[in-house]
């Protein structure tokens, strides 16, 4: 069972400031927090079924740090598609390069991603990759009931609870944080990751030209929440006033 995890480098959330434009913080980037759950689940599936785990990232050469953090956790191989102009790249274009990398590596049974990235929150990568690979896709997975050579059974989160889904493999899955508790890297893993090889490709090596950027017109913080109103009076009077106000707001 060979599992690839699509890993994105993102800024530390604490370093992101709300301004009227999109600025990439100068501090060191990290593994997208939601992708940590995908890495952990890949390791667990490998431990139960054998095979190997692979981390793939698309970004600047600095994404090497995020991939080495994945290797320190126990991921077997790491691949980086280097593009220094990737920051505001259209996710559709990035997905083309990542899907081509999956095809070039070959013999992949599952592709896992976090449910979204903390920088753009697009949640587009899993369905885009699945479409480009022409594989089935299951989003927002909270649990894998079983994983075999030719199929996987999982629980997909919904607004009402969850769906139990069976899909043939190979397939693409996005996972939610309820799926597991990510492990911490060991000292041995960190030392091994420092010396490990990270295979680096350019988009041209994969036969793709990553053109097309996102033009962000403006960014703003959510408007402040209006102050609430305290309704006073006797119980029946309060109820009558509350119902009247709810009707005014077309809540009832």
DAJO-V922022 format. One record per pair of residues at least 24 apart in sequence whose ideal C-beta (glycine too) atoms are under 10 Angstrom apart, sorted by the first residue. I is the first residue (numbers start at 1). GAP is how many residues later the second one is. If there is no record, write none. Layout:
<<I | GAP> <I | GAP>>
This chain:
<<1 | 41> <1 | 44> <1 | 45> <1 | 47> <1 | 48> <1 | 49> <1 | 50> <1 | 51> <1 | 52> <1 | 107> <1 | 108> <1 | 109> <1 | 146> <1 | 147> <1 | 148> <1 | 151> <1 | 168> <2 | 40> <2 | 44> <2 | 47> <2 | 48> <2 | 49> <2 | 50> <2 | 51> <2 | 52> <2 | 74> <2 | 75> <2 | 103> <2 | 104> <2 | 105> <2 | 106> <2 | 107> <2 | 108> <2 | 168> <3 | 35> <3 | 36> <3 | 38> <3 | 39> <3 | 40> <3 | 41> <3 | 42> <3 | 43> <3 | 46> <3 | 48> <3 | 49> <3 | 50> <3 | 51> <3 | 52> <3 | 72> <3 | 73> <3 | 105> <3 | 106> <3 | 107> <3 | 108> <3 | 109> <3 | 144> <3 | 170> <4 | 34> <4 | 38> <4 | 48> <4 | 49> <4 | 50> <4 | 51> <4 | 52> <4 | 71> <4 | 73> <4 | 75> <4 | 94> <4 | 97> <4 | 98> <4 | 101> <4 | 104> <4 | 105> <4 | 106> <4 | 107> <4 | 108> <4 | 109> <4 | 125> <4 | 166> <4 | 168> <5 | 26> <5 | 30> <5 | 31> <5 | 32> <5 | 33> <5 | 34> <5 | 35> <5 | 36> <5 | 37> <5 | 38> <5 | 48> <5 | 49> <5 | 50> <5 | 51> <5 | 52> <5 | 65> <5 | 70> <5 | 73> <5 | 105> <5 | 106> <5 | 107> <5 | 108> <5 | 109> <5 | 170> <6 | 26> <6 | 29> <6 | 32> <6 | 48> <6 | 49> <6 | 50> <6 | 51> <6 | 52> <6 | 88> <6 | 89> <6 | 92> <6 | 93> <6 | 95> <6 | 96> <6 | 105> <6 | 106> <6 | 107> <6 | 108> <6 | 119> <6 | 120> <6 | 123> <6 | 166> <6 | 168> <7 | 24> <7 | 25> <7 | 28> <7 | 29> <7 | 31> <7 | 32> <7 | 47> <7 | 48> <7 | 49> <7 | 50> <7 | 51> <7 | 52> <7 | 56> <7 | 59> <7 | 60> <7 | 62> <7 | 63> <7 | 68> <7 | 71> <7 | 72> <7 | 73> <7 | 91> <7 | 105> <7 | 106> <7 | 107> <8 | 24> <8 | 26> <8 | 27> <8 | 49> <8 | 50> <8 | 51> <8 | 55> <8 | 58> <8 | 78> <8 | 86> <8 | 90> <8 | 105> <8 | 106> <8 | 108> <8 | 109> <8 | 110> <8 | 111> <8 | 112> <8 | 117> <9 | 26> <9 | 48> <9 | 49> <9 | 50> <9 | 51> <9 | 53> <9 | 54> <9 | 55> <9 | 56> <9 | 57> <9 | 58> <9 | 60> <9 | 71> <9 | 77> <9 | 108> <9 | 110> <10 | 24> <10 | 25> <10 | 49> <10 | 56> <10 | 104> <10 | 107> <10 | 108> <10 | 109> <10 | 110> <11 | 107> <11 | 108> <12 | 106> <13 | 105> <13 | 106> <16 | 102> <16 | 103> <18 | 201> <18 | 202> <18 | 203> <18 | 204> <19 | 199> <19 | 200> <19 | 201> <19 | 202> <20 | 198> <20 | 199> <20 | 200> <20 | 201> <21 | 195> <21 | 196> <21 | 197> <21 | 198> <22 | 65> <22 | 66> <22 | 97> <22 | 98> <22 | 192> <22 | 194> <22 | 195> <22 | 196> <22 | 197> <23 | 196> <24 | 36> <24 | 63> <24 | 64> <24 | 95> <25 | 94> <28 | 34> <28 | 37> <28 | 38> <29 | 30> <29 | 31> <29 | 33> <29 | 34> <29 | 36> <29 | 37> <29 | 90> <30 | 35> <30 | 36> <30 | 39> <30 | 88> <31 | 24> <31 | 26> <31 | 32> <31 | 34> <31 | 35> <31 | 36> <31 | 38> <31 | 39> <31 | 42> <31 | 83> <31 | 151> <32 | 25> <32 | 34> <32 | 81> <32 | 82> <32 | 84> <32 | 85> <32 | 86> <32 | 87> <33 | 81> <33 | 84> <33 | 85> <33 | 144> <33 | 149> <34 | 79> <34 | 80> <34 | 81> <34 | 82> <34 | 83> <34 | 84> <34 | 87> <34 | 89> <34 | 140> <34 | 141> <34 | 142> <34 | 143> <35 | 31> <35 | 35> <35 | 77> <35 | 78> <35 | 79> <35 | 80> <35 | 81> <35 | 82> <35 | 83> <35 | 90> <35 | 139> <35 | 140> <35 | 147> <36 | 33> <36 | 34> <36 | 37> <36 | 78> <36 | 141> <36 | 144> <36 | 145> <36 | 146> <36 | 147> <37 | 75> <37 | 76> <37 | 77> <37 | 78> <37 | 104> <37 | 137> <37 | 138> <37 | 139> <37 | 140> <37 | 141> <37 | 142> <37 | 143> <37 | 144> <37 | 145> <38 | 32> <38 | 73> <38 | 74> <38 | 75> <38 | 76> <38 | 77> <38 | 88> <38 | 103> <38 | 135> <38 | 136> <38 | 137> <38 | 138> <38 | 141> <38 | 142> <38 | 144> <39 | 30> <39 | 31> <39 | 34> <39 | 35> <39 | 36> <39 | 73> <39 | 75> <39 | 136> <39 | 141> <39 | 143> <39 | 144> <40 | 33> <40 | 34> <40 | 72> <40 | 135> <40 | 139> <40 | 140> <40 | 141> <40 | 142> <40 | 143> <41 | 69> <41 | 71> <41 | 100> <41 | 102> <41 | 103> <41 | 106> <41 | 132> <41 | 134> <41 | 138> <41 | 139> <41 | 141> <42 | 28> <42 | 31> <42 | 32> <42 | 33> <42 | 34> <42 | 68> <42 | 69> <42 | 70> <42 | 131> <42 | 133> <43 | 27> <43 | 30> <43 | 31> <43 | 32> <43 | 33> <43 | 137> <43 | 139> <43 | 140> <44 | 100> <44 | 103> <44 | 135> <44 | 136> <44 | 139> <45 | 64> <45 | 65> <45 | 67> <45 | 99> <45 | 102> <45 | 107> <46 | 28> <46 | 29> <46 | 30> <46 | 101> <47 | 27> <48 | 96> <48 | 98> <48 | 99> <49 | 60> <49 | 61> <49 | 97> <49 | 98> <49 | 99> <49 | 100> <51 | 25> <51 | 56> <51 | 57> <51 | 58> <51 | 59> <51 | 98> <52 | 24> <52 | 25> <52 | 55> <52 | 56> <53 | 24> <53 | 25> <53 | 57> <53 | 59> <54 | 24> <54 | 25> <54 | 47> <54 | 48> <54 | 51> <54 | 54> <54 | 57> <54 | 145> <55 | 24> <55 | 25> <55 | 143> <56 | 24> <56 | 25> <56 | 41> <56 | 42> <56 | 43> <56 | 45> <56 | 46> <56 | 49> <56 | 52> <56 | 55> <56 | 143> <56 | 145> <57 | 24> <57 | 25> <57 | 29> <57 | 41> <57 | 44> <57 | 141> <58 | 24> <58 | 25> <58 | 28> <58 | 31> <58 | 35> <58 | 36> <58 | 37> <58 | 38> <58 | 39> <58 | 40> <58 | 43> <58 | 67> <58 | 143> <58 | 145> <58 | 152> <59 | 24> <59 | 25> <59 | 27> <59 | 28> <59 | 30> <59 | 35> <60 | 24> <60 | 25> <60 | 26> <60 | 27> <61 | 137> <61 | 139> <63 | 135> <63 | 137> <64 | 134> <64 | 136> <65 | 133> <67 | 126> <67 | 129> <67 | 131> <67 | 132> <67 | 133> <68 | 117> <68 | 122> <68 | 124> <68 | 125> <68 | 126> <68 | 127> <68 | 128> <68 | 130> <69 | 116> <69 | 120> <69 | 121> <69 | 124> <70 | 115> <70 | 123> <70 | 128> <71 | 114> <71 | 118> <71 | 119> <71 | 121> <71 | 122> <71 | 123> <71 | 124> <71 | 125> <71 | 126> <71 | 127> <72 | 112> <72 | 113> <72 | 114> <72 | 115> <72 | 116> <72 | 117> <72 | 118> <72 | 119> <72 | 120> <72 | 121> <72 | 122> <72 | 124> <73 | 109> <73 | 110> <73 | 111> <73 | 112> <73 | 113> <73 | 116> <73 | 117> <73 | 120> <74 | 109> <74 | 111> <74 | 112> <74 | 115> <74 | 118> <74 | 119> <75 | 114> <75 | 118> <75 | 121> <76 | 120> <77 | 28> <77 | 119> <77 | 120> <77 | 121> <77 | 122> <78 | 115> <78 | 118> <78 | 119> <78 | 120> <78 | 121> <78 | 122> <79 | 25> <79 | 26> <79 | 119> <79 | 120> <79 | 121> <79 | 122> <80 | 118> <80 | 119> <80 | 120> <80 | 121> <81 | 118> <81 | 119> <81 | 120> <81 | 121> <81 | 122> <81 | 124> <81 | 125> <81 | 127> <81 | 129> <82 | 118> <82 | 119> <82 | 120> <82 | 121> <82 | 123> <83 | 118> <83 | 119> <83 | 120> <83 | 127> <85 | 125> <85 | 126> <85 | 128> <86 | 117> <86 | 124> <86 | 127> <87 | 32> <87 | 126> <87 | 127> <88 | 32> <88 | 124> <88 | 125> <88 | 126> <88 | 127> <88 | 128> <89 | 121> <89 | 122> <89 | 123> <89 | 124> <89 | 125> <90 | 32> <90 | 34> <90 | 120> <90 | 121> <90 | 122> <90 | 123> <90 | 124> <90 | 125> <91 | 26> <91 | 29> <91 | 31> <91 | 32> <91 | 33> <91 | 34> <91 | 37> <91 | 121> <91 | 123> <92 | 30> <92 | 32> <92 | 33> <92 | 36> <92 | 39> <92 | 40> <92 | 118> <92 | 120> <93 | 35> <93 | 110> <93 | 115> <93 | 116> <93 | 117> <93 | 118> <93 | 119> <93 | 120> <93 | 121> <94 | 30> <94 | 31> <94 | 34> <94 | 35> <94 | 109> <94 | 114> <94 | 116> <94 | 118> <95 | 29> <95 | 30> <95 | 31> <95 | 32> <95 | 33> <95 | 34> <95 | 35> <95 | 36> <95 | 37> <95 | 38> <96 | 32> <96 | 33> <96 | 36> <96 | 107> <96 | 110> <96 | 111> <96 | 112> <96 | 113> <96 | 114> <96 | 116> <97 | 35> <97 | 104> <97 | 105> <97 | 106> <97 | 108> <97 | 109> <97 | 110> <97 | 111> <97 | 112> <97 | 113> <98 | 27> <98 | 30> <98 | 31> <98 | 34> <98 | 35> <98 | 108> <98 | 110> <99 | 26> <99 | 29> <99 | 30> <99 | 31> <99 | 32> <99 | 33> <99 | 34> <99 | 35> <99 | 36> <99 | 73> <99 | 107> <99 | 109> <100 | 32> <100 | 33> <100 | 101> <100 | 103> <100 | 105> <100 | 106> <100 | 107> <100 | 108> <101 | 28> <101 | 98> <101 | 100> <101 | 102> <101 | 104> <101 | 105> <101 | 107> <102 | 27> <102 | 30> <102 | 31> <102 | 33> <102 | 68> <102 | 70> <103 | 29> <103 | 30> <103 | 103> <104 | 97> <104 | 101> <104 | 102> <104 | 103> <105 | 94> <107 | 63> <108 | 25> <108 | 27> <108 | 61> <108 | 62> <108 | 64> <109 | 38> <109 | 39> <109 | 40> <109 | 41> <109 | 43> <109 | 60> <109 | 61> <109 | 62> <110 | 25> <110 | 34> <110 | 37> <110 | 42> <110 | 59> <110 | 60> <110 | 61> <110 | 62> <110 | 63> <111 | 24> <111 | 26> <111 | 59> <111 | 60> <111 | 61> <111 | 62> <111 | 63> <112 | 29> <112 | 32> <112 | 59> <112 | 60> <112 | 61> <112 | 62> <112 | 63> <112 | 67> <113 | 24> <113 | 26> <113 | 59> <113 | 60> <113 | 61> <113 | 62> <114 | 60> <114 | 61> <114 | 62> <114 | 63> <115 | 24> <115 | 25> <115 | 26> <115 | 42> <115 | 59> <115 | 60> <115 | 61> <115 | 62> <115 | 64> <116 | 24> <116 | 58> <116 | 60> <120 | 94> <120 | 96> <122 | 92> <123 | 51> <124 | 50> <125 | 47> <125 | 49> <126 | 46> <126 | 47> <126 | 48> <126 | 49> <127 | 45> <127 | 47> <128 | 44> <129 | 43> <129 | 45> <130 | 40> <130 | 41> <130 | 42> <130 | 43> <130 | 44> <131 | 41> <132 | 40> <133 | 37> <133 | 38> <133 | 39> <134 | 36> <135 | 32> <135 | 33> <135 | 34> <135 | 35> <135 | 36> <135 | 37> <136 | 29> <136 | 31> <136 | 32> <136 | 33> <136 | 34> <136 | 35> <136 | 36> <136 | 37> <137 | 30> <137 | 34> <137 | 35> <137 | 36> <137 | 37> <138 | 25> <138 | 27> <138 | 28> <138 | 29> <138 | 33> <138 | 34> <138 | 35> <138 | 36> <138 | 37> <139 | 26> <139 | 33> <139 | 34> <139 | 35> <139 | 36> <139 | 37> <140 | 33> <140 | 34> <140 | 35> <140 | 36> <140 | 38> <140 | 39> <141 | 24> <141 | 32> <141 | 33> <141 | 34> <141 | 35> <141 | 37> <141 | 38> <142 | 33> <142 | 34> <142 | 35> <142 | 36> <142 | 37> <142 | 38> <143 | 32> <143 | 33> <143 | 35> <143 | 36> <143 | 37> <144 | 29> <144 | 31> <144 | 35> <144 | 36> <154 | 25> <155 | 24>>
